[in-house]
Amino acid sequence: MSERHLSFTLNGERREANADPRMHLADFLRHGLGLTGTHVGCEHGVCGACTVIVDGAPVRSCLMLAVQVDGCTVETVEGLAKGGELSPLQQAFANHHGLQCGFCTPGMLMTLEAFLRVTPSPTEQDVRIAISGNTCRCTGYQGIVEAALTTTAAKGSRP
Protein backbone atom coordinates (compact mmCIF):
# COMPACT_ATOMS: atom_id res chain seq x y z
CA MET A 1 0.00 0.00 0.00
CA SER A 2 1.23 3.47 -0.75
CA GLU A 3 1.66 6.06 1.95
CA ARG A 4 -0.98 8.70 2.51
CA HIS A 5 -0.23 12.39 2.84
CA LEU A 6 -1.43 13.88 6.13
CA SER A 7 -1.94 17.49 7.13
CA PHE A 8 -2.63 18.17 10.81
CA THR A 9 -1.78 20.40 13.74
CA LEU A 10 0.68 18.88 16.20
CA ASN A 11 1.31 20.63 19.51
CA GLY A 12 0.20 23.93 18.03
CA GLU A 13 2.21 23.71 14.80
CA ARG A 14 0.88 22.85 11.35
CA ARG A 15 2.52 19.62 10.10
CA GLU A 16 2.56 17.61 6.91
CA ALA A 17 3.80 14.03 6.75
CA ASN A 18 3.28 10.74 4.99
CA ALA A 19 2.13 7.59 6.77
CA ASP A 20 1.42 4.02 5.85
CA PRO A 21 -2.37 3.52 6.05
CA ARG A 22 -1.89 0.64 8.51
CA MET A 23 0.44 2.49 10.91
CA HIS A 24 -0.89 3.19 14.37
CA LEU A 25 -0.74 6.76 15.62
CA ALA A 26 1.63 5.78 18.46
CA ASP A 27 4.16 4.34 16.02
CA PHE A 28 3.73 7.32 13.68
CA LEU A 29 4.44 9.76 16.52
CA ARG A 30 7.39 7.80 17.89
CA HIS A 31 9.05 6.47 14.73
CA GLY A 32 7.72 8.73 12.01
CA LEU A 33 7.99 12.06 13.81
CA GLY A 34 10.54 11.28 16.55
CA LEU A 35 8.21 12.22 19.43
CA THR A 36 9.15 9.48 21.88
CA GLY A 37 7.20 10.85 24.84
CA THR A 38 4.17 8.80 23.87
CA HIS A 39 4.85 5.37 25.32
CA VAL A 40 3.54 2.08 23.96
CA GLY A 41 2.68 -0.37 26.70
CA CYS A 42 0.08 -3.04 26.14
CA GLU A 43 -0.77 -2.27 22.48
CA HIS A 44 -4.39 -3.16 23.30
CA GLY A 45 -5.67 0.19 24.63
CA VAL A 46 -5.80 -1.07 28.21
CA CYS A 47 -2.85 0.57 30.01
CA GLY A 48 -3.23 4.19 28.84
CA ALA A 49 0.52 4.81 28.40
CA CYS A 50 -0.04 5.89 24.79
CA THR A 51 -2.77 8.44 25.51
CA VAL A 52 -2.65 11.63 23.43
CA ILE A 53 -5.28 14.30 22.83
CA VAL A 54 -6.95 14.45 19.41
CA ASP A 55 -9.37 17.30 18.77
CA GLY A 56 -9.68 17.85 22.52
CA ALA A 57 -10.39 14.25 23.52
CA PRO A 58 -7.98 11.74 25.04
CA VAL A 59 -7.40 8.75 22.76
CA ARG A 60 -5.32 5.60 22.88
CA SER A 61 -2.82 6.15 20.10
CA CYS A 62 -2.08 2.42 19.89
CA LEU A 63 -5.67 1.86 18.71
CA MET A 64 -5.92 4.79 16.31
CA LEU A 65 -4.46 4.82 12.82
CA ALA A 66 -2.17 7.69 11.90
CA VAL A 67 -4.26 8.46 8.81
CA GLN A 68 -7.20 9.25 11.10
CA VAL A 69 -5.51 12.45 12.31
CA ASP A 70 -5.55 14.03 8.85
CA GLY A 71 -7.14 17.46 9.42
CA CYS A 72 -7.10 17.05 13.21
CA THR A 73 -5.37 18.74 16.12
CA VAL A 74 -3.06 16.38 18.01
CA GLU A 75 -1.45 17.10 21.36
CA THR A 76 1.32 15.00 22.87
CA VAL A 77 3.22 15.25 26.14
CA GLU A 78 5.96 17.15 24.29
CA GLY A 79 3.49 20.01 23.78
CA LEU A 80 2.69 20.56 27.47
CA ALA A 81 5.83 22.48 28.45
CA LYS A 82 6.07 25.97 26.98
CA GLY A 83 9.26 27.96 26.62
CA GLY A 84 11.25 25.49 28.68
CA GLU A 85 8.82 25.70 31.60
CA LEU A 86 6.78 22.76 32.79
CA SER A 87 3.03 23.09 32.54
CA PRO A 88 1.20 23.52 35.86
CA LEU A 89 0.19 19.86 35.74
CA GLN A 90 3.73 18.66 35.02
CA GLN A 91 5.06 20.82 37.86
CA ALA A 92 2.39 19.45 40.20
CA PHE A 93 3.45 15.91 39.29
CA ALA A 94 7.00 16.81 40.28
CA ASN A 95 5.91 18.57 43.48
CA HIS A 96 3.66 15.73 44.62
CA HIS A 97 5.87 12.83 43.54
CA GLY A 98 3.27 11.79 40.97
CA LEU A 99 5.81 9.76 39.04
CA GLN A 100 8.43 7.18 39.77
CA CYS A 101 9.66 5.15 36.81
CA GLY A 102 7.88 7.57 34.46
CA PHE A 103 6.56 5.04 31.96
CA CYS A 104 2.89 5.83 32.59
CA THR A 105 3.48 9.54 33.16
CA PRO A 106 2.91 10.84 29.59
CA GLY A 107 -0.40 9.00 29.35
CA MET A 108 -1.45 10.13 32.82
CA LEU A 109 -0.56 13.73 32.01
CA MET A 110 -2.50 13.73 28.74
CA THR A 111 -5.51 12.01 30.30
CA LEU A 112 -5.58 14.53 33.14
CA GLU A 113 -4.89 17.50 30.86
CA ALA A 114 -7.98 16.67 28.79
CA PHE A 115 -10.03 15.88 31.90
CA LEU A 116 -9.12 19.11 33.74
CA ARG A 117 -10.08 21.19 30.72
CA VAL A 118 -13.68 20.01 31.03
CA THR A 119 -13.73 19.46 34.81
CA PRO A 120 -11.86 22.42 36.33
CA SER A 121 -12.93 21.72 39.93
CA PRO A 122 -12.91 17.94 40.33
CA THR A 123 -13.25 15.98 43.54
CA GLU A 124 -10.75 13.32 44.48
CA GLN A 125 -13.24 10.71 43.31
CA ASP A 126 -13.61 12.49 39.95
CA VAL A 127 -9.83 12.38 39.43
CA ARG A 128 -9.63 8.72 40.41
CA ILE A 129 -12.38 7.88 37.91
CA ALA A 130 -10.66 9.95 35.21
CA ILE A 131 -7.40 8.02 35.57
CA SER A 132 -9.04 4.64 36.11
CA GLY A 133 -8.12 3.67 32.55
CA ASN A 134 -4.43 4.37 33.11
CA THR A 135 -2.21 1.81 34.77
CA CYS A 136 0.65 2.80 37.06
CA ARG A 137 2.68 0.06 38.70
CA CYS A 138 4.85 2.31 40.88
CA THR A 139 3.11 5.22 42.59
CA GLY A 140 -0.05 3.93 44.22
CA TYR A 141 -1.81 6.87 42.48
CA GLN A 142 -1.99 9.16 45.54
CA GLY A 143 0.65 11.60 44.27
CA ILE A 144 -1.01 11.67 40.86
CA VAL A 145 -4.39 12.48 42.41
CA GLU A 146 -2.87 15.18 44.63
CA ALA A 147 -1.11 16.69 41.63
CA ALA A 148 -4.35 16.89 39.67
CA LEU A 149 -6.24 18.40 42.60
CA THR A 150 -3.62 21.09 43.27
CA THR A 151 -3.37 21.91 39.57
CA THR A 152 -7.02 22.92 39.45
CA ALA A 153 -6.21 26.16 41.27
CA ALA A 154 -4.07 27.22 38.31
CA LYS A 155 -6.68 26.25 35.70
CA GLY A 156 -8.41 29.62 35.74
CA SER A 157 -5.54 31.21 33.82
CA ARG A 158 -5.17 28.43 31.23
CA PRO A 159 -7.14 27.86 28.01
Z-matrix of the N, CA and C atoms (Angstrom, degrees):
N
C 1 1.454
C 2 1.523 1 109.60
N 3 1.296 2 115.79 1 142.58
C 4 1.458 3 118.97 2 179.50
C 5 1.521 4 110.29 3 -84.42
N 6 1.315 5 114.18 4 153.39
C 7 1.463 6 119.79 5 -179.88
C 8 1.515 7 110.46 6 -68.45
N 9 1.335 8 114.21 7 153.73
C 10 1.467 9 120.48 8 177.44
C 11 1.516 10 109.06 9 -107.66
N 12 1.307 11 115.82 10 142.34
C 13 1.461 12 121.54 11 176.83
C 14 1.525 13 109.07 12 -81.75
N 15 1.323 14 116.24 13 130.97
C 16 1.464 15 121.98 14 -179.98
C 17 1.515 16 109.94 15 -118.94
N 18 1.317 17 115.39 16 143.20
C 19 1.456 18 122.86 17 173.85
C 20 1.524 19 106.37 18 -130.37
N 21 1.324 20 117.01 19 123.35
C 22 1.461 21 121.08 20 -174.38
C 23 1.518 22 109.36 21 -157.07
N 24 1.315 23 116.03 22 170.29
C 25 1.464 24 121.13 23 175.08
C 26 1.523 25 106.87 24 -105.02
N 27 1.319 26 116.20 25 127.28
C 28 1.455 27 122.31 26 -178.76
C 29 1.523 28 109.01 27 -123.13
N 30 1.314 29 115.36 28 115.67
C 31 1.469 30 121.16 29 179.82
C 32 1.528 31 112.04 30 50.71
N 33 1.331 32 114.73 31 41.96
C 34 1.455 33 121.04 32 175.43
C 35 1.516 34 115.91 33 87.86
N 36 1.327 35 118.12 34 -3.91
C 37 1.457 36 121.23 35 -178.87
C 38 1.523 37 110.29 36 -116.80
N 39 1.318 38 115.62 37 137.12
C 40 1.463 39 121.09 38 177.70
C 41 1.521 40 108.38 39 -68.43
N 42 1.334 41 117.29 40 132.11
C 43 1.474 42 121.68 41 -178.22
C 44 1.522 43 109.95 42 -131.35
N 45 1.310 44 114.68 43 152.77
C 46 1.456 45 122.99 44 173.67
C 47 1.521 46 106.05 45 -132.79
N 48 1.311 47 116.32 46 136.69
C 49 1.465 48 120.45 47 -179.95
C 50 1.521 49 108.83 48 -160.75
N 51 1.302 50 115.39 49 164.74
C 52 1.458 51 121.84 50 175.84
C 53 1.515 52 108.77 51 -109.27
N 54 1.335 53 116.08 52 144.22
C 55 1.459 54 120.58 53 179.24
C 56 1.522 55 110.03 54 -143.67
N 57 1.292 56 114.78 55 144.86
C 58 1.461 57 121.36 56 172.41
C 59 1.525 58 107.16 57 -64.28
N 60 1.320 59 119.08 58 135.79
C 61 1.466 60 120.78 59 -178.22
C 62 1.528 61 114.70 60 -59.79
N 63 1.328 62 117.49 61 -19.33
C 64 1.469 63 120.82 62 -179.00
C 65 1.524 64 113.54 63 -97.85
N 66 1.335 65 117.48 64 0.14
C 67 1.467 66 120.75 65 -176.52
C 68 1.526 67 110.76 66 -79.03
N 69 1.315 68 115.14 67 132.01
C 70 1.465 69 119.76 68 176.32
C 71 1.515 70 109.94 69 -72.46
N 72 1.313 71 116.08 70 152.42
C 73 1.454 72 121.63 71 -179.17
C 74 1.526 73 111.33 72 -58.45
N 75 1.328 74 118.35 73 -39.87
C 76 1.470 75 120.88 74 179.95
C 77 1.525 76 110.75 75 -58.70
N 78 1.326 77 116.69 76 -46.23
C 79 1.465 78 120.25 77 179.87
C 80 1.526 79 111.14 78 -67.87
N 81 1.321 80 117.27 79 -37.42
C 82 1.462 81 121.56 80 177.39
C 83 1.529 82 110.56 81 -61.47
N 84 1.335 83 116.42 82 -45.91
C 85 1.464 84 119.93 83 179.49
C 86 1.525 85 111.19 84 -63.88
N 87 1.326 86 116.33 85 -47.99
C 88 1.462 87 121.49 86 -175.85
C 89 1.530 88 112.56 87 -71.55
N 90 1.325 89 116.82 88 -52.10
C 91 1.463 90 120.77 89 -171.46
C 92 1.524 91 113.09 90 -95.23
N 93 1.315 92 116.55 91 -33.51
C 94 1.451 93 119.76 92 -179.51
C 95 1.520 94 113.31 93 -81.39
N 96 1.331 95 116.42 94 -37.02
C 97 1.467 96 120.38 95 -175.65
C 98 1.530 97 113.50 96 -113.22
N 99 1.335 98 117.56 97 -6.86
C 100 1.463 99 120.71 98 177.33
C 101 1.517 100 115.04 99 75.85
N 102 1.335 101 117.16 100 17.12
C 103 1.470 102 120.86 101 178.06
C 104 1.531 103 108.17 102 -93.75
N 105 1.301 104 116.03 103 91.42
C 106 1.465 105 121.10 104 -172.30
C 107 1.520 106 114.12 105 -87.55
N 108 1.317 107 118.17 106 5.77
C 109 1.463 108 120.71 107 177.87
C 110 1.514 109 112.57 108 -68.62
N 111 1.310 110 117.29 109 -30.48
C 112 1.458 111 121.26 110 177.77
C 113 1.523 112 107.71 111 -76.33
N 114 1.314 113 116.31 112 116.06
C 115 1.464 114 120.55 113 -176.37
C 116 1.522 115 111.37 114 -95.61
N 117 1.308 116 115.88 115 145.57
C 118 1.460 117 122.15 116 176.68
C 119 1.520 118 107.02 117 -106.99
N 120 1.323 119 115.52 118 118.55
C 121 1.458 120 120.21 119 -178.75
C 122 1.508 121 111.30 120 -106.91
N 123 1.307 122 115.95 121 -85.74
C 124 1.467 123 121.40 122 -172.21
C 125 1.529 124 113.94 123 -84.55
N 126 1.324 125 117.61 124 -21.73
C 127 1.462 126 123.81 125 -175.91
C 128 1.531 127 113.40 126 60.46
N 129 1.339 128 115.83 127 21.56
C 130 1.465 129 121.47 128 177.92
C 131 1.529 130 111.71 129 -129.04
N 132 1.333 131 118.17 130 6.97
C 133 1.454 132 121.79 131 179.62
C 134 1.514 133 114.85 132 76.31
N 135 1.320 134 117.41 133 15.39
C 136 1.462 135 120.98 134 -174.80
C 137 1.534 136 112.48 135 -96.05
N 138 1.321 137 118.19 136 -37.90
C 139 1.474 138 120.39 137 -170.19
C 140 1.523 139 113.94 138 -85.90
N 141 1.318 140 119.22 139 -25.34
C 142 1.453 141 122.18 140 178.16
C 143 1.518 142 115.47 141 83.61
N 144 1.326 143 118.97 142 -1.17
C 145 1.465 144 121.09 143 -177.70
C 146 1.525 145 112.47 144 -62.75
N 147 1.312 146 117.37 145 -25.83
C 148 1.464 147 121.80 146 -176.08
C 149 1.528 148 113.41 147 -95.14
N 150 1.312 149 117.91 148 11.56
C 151 1.462 150 120.70 149 -175.12
C 152 1.527 151 111.98 150 -63.48
N 153 1.320 152 115.36 151 130.56
C 154 1.461 153 124.01 152 172.39
C 155 1.528 154 106.28 153 -131.31
N 156 1.308 155 116.78 154 172.05
C 157 1.459 156 121.10 155 178.53
C 158 1.525 157 108.60 156 -108.69
N 159 1.324 158 116.37 157 125.04
C 160 1.464 159 122.27 158 177.77
C 161 1.524 160 107.57 159 -121.75
N 162 1.321 161 115.15 160 119.79
C 163 1.466 162 121.64 161 -178.09
C 164 1.533 163 111.45 162 50.51
N 165 1.315 164 115.71 163 41.10
C 166 1.462 165 121.78 164 174.46
C 167 1.514 166 116.14 165 88.13
N 168 1.311 167 118.09 166 -6.81
C 169 1.466 168 121.02 167 -177.36
C 170 1.522 169 111.05 168 -114.54
N 171 1.330 170 117.02 169 139.34
C 172 1.468 171 118.84 170 176.78
C 173 1.525 172 110.09 171 -70.91
N 174 1.327 173 116.29 172 134.89
C 175 1.462 174 121.39 173 178.71
C 176 1.523 175 109.26 174 -135.08
N 177 1.310 176 115.11 175 154.16
C 178 1.459 177 122.04 176 174.43
C 179 1.523 178 107.09 177 -84.85
N 180 1.306 179 116.82 178 109.58
C 181 1.465 180 119.97 179 -175.17
C 182 1.523 181 112.75 180 -71.74
N 183 1.333 182 117.72 181 -12.81
C 184 1.470 183 119.42 182 175.59
C 185 1.525 184 111.18 183 -79.36
N 186 1.322 185 117.77 184 -12.78
C 187 1.463 186 121.62 185 -179.87
C 188 1.524 187 112.81 186 -106.98
N 189 1.312 188 116.64 187 -8.23
C 190 1.460 189 121.45 188 -177.28
C 191 1.523 190 109.08 189 -105.44
N 192 1.310 191 116.65 190 140.17
C 193 1.457 192 120.34 191 176.43
C 194 1.520 193 109.67 192 -82.13
N 195 1.312 194 115.97 193 145.71
C 196 1.465 195 120.96 194 179.77
C 197 1.529 196 111.21 195 -58.01
N 198 1.330 197 117.37 196 -38.04
C 199 1.469 198 120.10 197 -177.41
C 200 1.532 199 111.89 198 -63.86
N 201 1.313 200 117.45 199 -18.52
C 202 1.464 201 120.62 200 179.53
C 203 1.530 202 112.84 201 -72.37
N 204 1.326 203 118.51 202 -14.41
C 205 1.464 204 119.50 203 -179.71
C 206 1.525 205 112.24 204 -91.48
N 207 1.321 206 117.54 205 2.76
C 208 1.460 207 120.15 206 176.81
C 209 1.530 208 108.45 207 -57.29
N 210 1.327 209 117.08 208 121.92
C 211 1.460 210 122.17 209 -179.27
C 212 1.524 211 114.62 210 84.54
N 213 1.315 212 117.18 211 0.67
C 214 1.475 213 121.41 212 -175.94
C 215 1.528 214 112.27 213 -99.79
N 216 1.309 215 113.91 214 172.04
C 217 1.462 216 122.17 215 172.12
C 218 1.520 217 107.29 216 -108.32
N 219 1.321 218 116.23 217 122.49
C 220 1.458 219 122.88 218 -177.57
C 221 1.523 220 108.77 219 -116.70
N 222 1.331 221 115.25 220 133.78
C 223 1.463 222 120.89 221 176.10
C 224 1.517 223 108.72 222 -122.54
N 225 1.337 224 115.45 223 131.64
C 226 1.458 225 121.19 224 176.61
C 227 1.521 226 108.63 225 -119.07
N 228 1.306 227 116.15 226 172.29
C 229 1.466 228 120.82 227 -179.58
C 230 1.530 229 111.41 228 -58.51
N 231 1.329 230 117.34 229 -29.34
C 232 1.464 231 119.81 230 179.09
C 233 1.529 232 112.10 231 -63.45
N 234 1.325 233 117.26 232 -22.64
C 235 1.458 234 120.93 233 -178.37
C 236 1.517 235 114.74 234 -87.70
N 237 1.324 236 118.42 235 -3.96
C 238 1.471 237 119.99 236 -177.72
C 239 1.523 238 112.65 237 -72.54
N 240 1.317 239 117.49 238 -46.52
C 241 1.470 240 121.04 239 -179.40
C 242 1.524 241 108.64 240 -74.05
N 243 1.314 242 115.57 241 140.04
C 244 1.463 243 120.73 242 179.61
C 245 1.527 244 109.22 243 -124.86
N 246 1.322 245 116.22 244 129.93
C 247 1.453 246 120.56 245 177.01
C 248 1.521 247 113.57 246 58.11
N 249 1.312 248 116.89 247 34.04
C 250 1.460 249 120.26 248 179.28
C 251 1.513 250 114.78 249 80.73
N 252 1.330 251 116.82 250 0.63
C 253 1.468 252 120.70 251 179.04
C 254 1.514 253 110.21 252 -106.13
N 255 1.327 254 115.66 253 135.54
C 256 1.457 255 120.15 254 176.89
C 257 1.517 256 110.22 255 -62.24
N 258 1.314 257 115.85 256 148.76
C 259 1.465 258 119.83 257 174.01
C 260 1.527 259 107.89 258 -68.15
N 261 1.325 260 118.56 259 162.66
C 262 1.467 261 119.98 260 177.39
C 263 1.531 262 112.70 261 -54.92
N 264 1.325 263 117.23 262 -38.46
C 265 1.456 264 120.11 263 179.78
C 266 1.528 265 111.03 264 -68.63
N 267 1.314 266 117.70 265 -43.57
C 268 1.465 267 120.63 266 177.12
C 269 1.529 268 110.72 267 -60.76
N 270 1.327 269 116.81 268 -42.95
C 271 1.462 270 120.31 269 179.63
C 272 1.524 271 110.86 270 -64.84
N 273 1.322 272 116.51 271 -38.64
C 274 1.465 273 120.36 272 177.85
C 275 1.528 274 110.91 273 -64.58
N 276 1.330 275 117.10 274 -37.57
C 277 1.468 276 119.97 275 176.03
C 278 1.529 277 109.86 276 -60.09
N 279 1.324 278 116.20 277 -43.16
C 280 1.466 279 119.96 278 178.79
C 281 1.525 280 110.69 279 -66.01
N 282 1.311 281 116.93 280 -44.56
C 283 1.472 282 121.08 281 -177.55
C 284 1.523 283 113.11 282 -65.33
N 285 1.316 284 116.67 283 -33.63
C 286 1.471 285 121.06 284 -174.91
C 287 1.525 286 112.87 285 -106.39
N 288 1.317 287 116.00 286 16.31
C 289 1.473 288 120.98 287 178.07
C 290 1.531 289 110.38 288 53.24
N 291 1.322 290 115.83 289 46.93
C 292 1.458 291 121.76 290 -178.67
C 293 1.519 292 113.17 291 -83.04
N 294 1.313 293 117.10 292 10.72
C 295 1.456 294 119.99 293 176.53
C 296 1.516 295 109.42 294 -147.46
N 297 1.293 296 114.39 295 150.48
C 298 1.463 297 119.88 296 173.96
C 299 1.525 298 108.33 297 -126.73
N 300 1.319 299 117.70 298 -83.57
C 301 1.469 300 117.89 299 -179.62
C 302 1.520 301 110.86 300 -70.89
N 303 1.335 302 118.19 301 -27.73
C 304 1.451 303 122.70 302 176.62
C 305 1.516 304 116.24 303 90.36
N 306 1.318 305 118.12 304 -4.74
C 307 1.459 306 119.50 305 -176.67
C 308 1.521 307 112.10 306 -64.01
N 309 1.314 308 117.77 307 -42.72
C 310 1.467 309 121.06 308 -178.45
C 311 1.524 310 112.60 309 -82.36
N 312 1.326 311 116.90 310 -14.91
C 313 1.462 312 121.58 311 -170.08
C 314 1.528 313 114.27 312 -55.54
N 315 1.326 314 121.01 313 -47.57
C 316 1.470 315 118.63 314 179.58
C 317 1.529 316 112.87 315 -57.84
N 318 1.319 317 117.13 316 -43.68
C 319 1.458 318 120.33 317 178.63
C 320 1.511 319 112.59 318 -65.86
N 321 1.327 320 116.28 319 -40.17
C 322 1.478 321 120.59 320 176.30
C 323 1.516 322 110.42 321 -61.63
N 324 1.328 323 116.00 322 -47.00
C 325 1.462 324 120.06 323 -179.15
C 326 1.528 325 111.82 324 -60.28
N 327 1.323 326 117.05 325 -44.38
C 328 1.461 327 119.82 326 -177.80
C 329 1.522 328 111.23 327 -70.72
N 330 1.323 329 117.37 328 -37.21
C 331 1.466 330 120.69 329 175.68
C 332 1.517 331 110.02 330 -61.36
N 333 1.325 332 116.35 331 -48.07
C 334 1.466 333 120.58 332 -178.01
C 335 1.528 334 112.08 333 -70.88
N 336 1.317 335 117.70 334 -35.33
C 337 1.463 336 120.37 335 177.27
C 338 1.531 337 109.91 336 -58.72
N 339 1.322 338 116.83 337 -49.02
C 340 1.470 339 120.58 338 178.92
C 341 1.523 340 110.80 339 -64.40
N 342 1.315 341 117.08 340 -42.62
C 343 1.463 342 122.04 341 -179.31
C 344 1.527 343 111.74 342 -62.79
N 345 1.330 344 117.51 343 -46.33
C 346 1.464 345 120.79 344 -177.18
C 347 1.528 346 112.68 345 -68.77
N 348 1.298 347 117.49 346 -22.47
C 349 1.465 348 120.29 347 176.04
C 350 1.527 349 111.46 348 -67.02
N 351 1.322 350 116.58 349 -33.86
C 352 1.466 351 120.37 350 -178.60
C 353 1.522 352 112.79 351 -102.06
N 354 1.327 353 116.93 352 -12.56
C 355 1.467 354 122.01 353 179.40
C 356 1.526 355 107.55 354 -133.04
N 357 1.333 356 117.56 355 77.69
C 358 1.464 357 120.09 356 -173.31
C 359 1.529 358 115.13 357 -71.29
N 360 1.310 359 118.63 358 -17.06
C 361 1.468 360 121.22 359 -179.94
C 362 1.529 361 110.17 360 -130.42
N 363 1.328 362 116.61 361 66.03
C 364 1.464 363 118.64 362 -175.93
C 365 1.527 364 112.48 363 -78.46
N 366 1.304 365 115.11 364 159.45
C 367 1.463 366 121.07 365 170.45
C 368 1.528 367 107.29 366 -88.97
N 369 1.313 368 115.82 367 171.02
C 370 1.459 369 119.45 368 176.14
C 371 1.525 370 110.17 369 -59.46
N 372 1.316 371 116.28 370 -41.46
C 373 1.467 372 120.25 371 179.19
C 374 1.532 373 111.41 372 -62.60
N 375 1.335 374 116.84 373 -40.45
C 376 1.464 375 120.71 374 177.46
C 377 1.530 376 110.78 375 -58.49
N 378 1.324 377 116.63 376 -45.11
C 379 1.464 378 121.23 377 -179.31
C 380 1.527 379 110.00 378 -64.41
N 381 1.320 380 116.35 379 -44.27
C 382 1.473 381 119.62 380 -179.99
C 383 1.531 382 111.29 381 -61.55
N 384 1.316 383 116.57 382 -38.64
C 385 1.473 384 119.81 383 176.92
C 386 1.526 385 109.87 384 -67.07
N 387 1.331 386 116.89 385 -41.99
C 388 1.468 387 120.97 386 -178.49
C 389 1.525 388 111.84 387 -60.02
N 390 1.321 389 117.21 388 -37.96
C 391 1.468 390 119.84 389 -178.14
C 392 1.528 391 113.05 390 -95.67
N 393 1.315 392 116.47 391 7.14
C 394 1.468 393 119.22 392 -176.77
C 395 1.530 394 112.82 393 -63.52
N 396 1.307 395 118.35 394 -18.55
C 397 1.451 396 121.55 395 177.34
C 398 1.513 397 113.74 396 -92.83
N 399 1.322 398 117.02 397 5.73
C 400 1.461 399 122.00 398 178.64
C 401 1.523 400 109.06 399 -114.09
N 402 1.315 401 115.80 400 130.28
C 403 1.453 402 120.72 401 -178.65
C 404 1.524 403 110.76 402 -99.03
N 405 1.334 404 114.75 403 130.21
C 406 1.467 405 121.70 404 172.81
C 407 1.525 406 106.36 405 -126.22
N 408 1.306 407 116.14 406 128.61
C 409 1.464 408 119.61 407 -178.60
C 410 1.521 409 112.15 408 -100.11
N 411 1.326 410 118.13 409 0.01
C 412 1.466 411 119.82 410 -173.18
C 413 1.530 412 115.10 411 -114.07
N 414 1.333 413 118.06 412 -42.94
C 415 1.462 414 119.67 413 -163.06
C 416 1.512 415 116.11 414 -88.55
N 417 1.303 416 118.96 415 -23.22
C 418 1.463 417 119.61 416 -172.09
C 419 1.517 418 111.76 417 77.89
N 420 1.314 419 118.33 418 4.18
C 421 1.468 420 126.63 419 172.62
C 422 1.528 421 115.88 420 72.96
N 423 1.325 422 120.24 421 -18.74
C 424 1.461 423 120.46 422 -174.27
C 425 1.535 424 112.29 423 -59.66
N 426 1.332 425 117.35 424 -45.59
C 427 1.458 426 120.38 425 178.92
C 428 1.515 427 112.29 426 -64.21
N 429 1.305 428 116.93 427 -34.20
C 430 1.468 429 121.55 428 178.01
C 431 1.529 430 109.79 429 -66.17
N 432 1.321 431 115.91 430 -45.13
C 433 1.467 432 120.92 431 179.47
C 434 1.532 433 109.98 432 -63.79
N 435 1.320 434 117.05 433 -45.56
C 436 1.469 435 120.45 434 178.66
C 437 1.520 436 111.22 435 -61.12
N 438 1.325 437 117.00 436 -40.14
C 439 1.460 438 120.55 437 178.48
C 440 1.523 439 110.77 438 -60.88
N 441 1.322 440 116.34 439 -45.83
C 442 1.466 441 119.86 440 -179.95
C 443 1.521 442 111.20 441 -63.64
N 444 1.320 443 117.24 442 -41.59
C 445 1.459 444 120.49 443 -178.37
C 446 1.523 445 111.85 444 -68.02
N 447 1.317 446 118.90 445 -37.49
C 448 1.464 447 120.07 446 179.44
C 449 1.526 448 111.68 447 -77.07
N 450 1.313 449 116.91 448 -23.59
C 451 1.466 450 120.66 449 178.74
C 452 1.520 451 110.97 450 -69.97
N 453 1.313 452 117.46 451 -27.42
C 454 1.462 453 119.89 452 -175.60
C 455 1.523 454 112.08 453 -60.69
N 456 1.314 455 118.16 454 -26.92
C 457 1.469 456 120.18 455 178.10
C 458 1.518 457 111.37 456 -64.62
N 459 1.328 458 117.13 457 -29.65
C 460 1.457 459 120.99 458 -178.77
C 461 1.522 460 112.26 459 -88.42
N 462 1.306 461 118.41 460 -7.41
C 463 1.460 462 121.90 461 -175.18
C 464 1.520 463 114.08 462 -64.39
N 465 1.311 464 117.50 463 -27.41
C 466 1.464 465 119.68 464 -177.52
C 467 1.511 466 113.58 465 -59.17
N 468 1.325 467 117.52 466 -26.98
C 469 1.471 468 120.71 467 -177.64
C 470 1.508 469 112.66 468 -97.08
N 471 1.340 470 118.49 469 2.46
C 472 1.467 471 121.02 470 -176.68
C 473 1.533 472 109.83 471 -109.40
N 474 1.340 473 116.13 472 152.43
C 475 1.476 474 119.38 473 177.91
C 476 1.503 475 111.92 474 -68.84
